[in-house]
Amino acid sequence: MARKVVDEPSEEVVANARIARESNRGPFARLSVFIKQVFAELRKVVTPTRKELLSYTGVVLVFVIIMMGIVSAFDWVFGFVVLYVFGTPG
C-alpha cells in the first residue's frame, strides 16, 4: 500500500519561497527558485505498487469500454432517428 502523503508544501519550500518573495530577484534567479521548488515537490511523489497500477489500469479500461458502448448506442439511435426523419439516402 502506498504511504499517505499530505499535500502541503514542505517547510523548506515555503521558506525558500518567502525568501525569494522578499528579495527582489532577477528573472534567472526566480527561474532557479522555481526549478528548485519543482524538484522539491517531485521528491514527494509516491509511485504506485504493481498491484495498484494493475488495478488502476483495469478500472480505466473498464470505464473506457463502458463509455465506448454508451457513445456507440447514442450514435446508432441518432443515426436511426436521422434516417427516419430525412428518409433513406439516395
Secondary structure, DSSP 8 states (H G I E B T S, - for coil): -------S--HHHHHHHHHHHHS---HHHHHHHHHHHHHHHHTT-----HHHHHHHHHHHHHHHHHHHHHHHHHHHHHHHHHHHHH----
